Every structure is written in structure tokens, then in C-alpha cells.
Amino acid sequence: MKTQRNAYYALFLCKIISVEKHYFCYKITNRMLQISHLENGVRAAQAGEKMRE
């Protein structure tokens, strides 16, 4: 969840900085969001395994 919040904060900063840097900035932000979704997926899988035990 923290990674996702950081990604949205980075996206907000992207809107402030110059247009030339936007593409690079959005690539980083998208990567951060992908990582956060993966982390959430892993947590969900771990919770599911604990429930099965």
C-alpha cells in the first residue's frame, strides 16, 4: 500500500515538472504501481494460504 501511495505522489510531482520529463516520469510511476499490485497479490495469496490451513 505504501508503494502505491508513493506512486501517486510521484504522479502528482510529474504534473508539476516540465513536459519533457513527463514520459520518463510516467514510466517510473507505472512501474511503481505494477510493483504495488504485485505486492498486494502476494499478500492476498499468503492470506488465502493461511485460511486454508
N, C-alpha and C positions, 0 to 999 in steps of 0.2 A: 504494500500500500504506500509506503514511504517513497519507493521508486516512482510510482505513478504520480504522486504529488509533486515530486521533483521535476518530472517530465512536463507537467502542466505549467509549473513555474518557469521552466526553460522556454516553453512555447510563448508564455507571456513576455519574457525578455526578448524573444525573437521578433515580436511585433514592434518593440521599441527600437531595435538596432537597424542599421542601414539595409536597404533592399538587396544589395549584392550578397549579403551574408545569409539571406533567408533560406536558400536551398540547403546550404550546409547545416544550418540551424535546425531545419525541419527534419533532415536525415537523422541527426543526433536525437531529436525528440522522439521520432518514430521508433528508433532503436530502444530508447529508454522505456517506451510504452510496451514494446514487444517483450522486453525483459520482465516488466512488471506483470504482464499477463501470464508469462511462463511461471513466475514465482507463485502467482495466485493459483494456477493449475496444479502445481506441485503440492501446495498446501491443501487444496481440495482433495487430491488423491491420497495424501497422508491421512487426512481426516476420515476419508472413506475406509481406508485400511483399518484404522483404529476401531471404527464402528463394527467392522466385520469380526474382529477378534472376540 
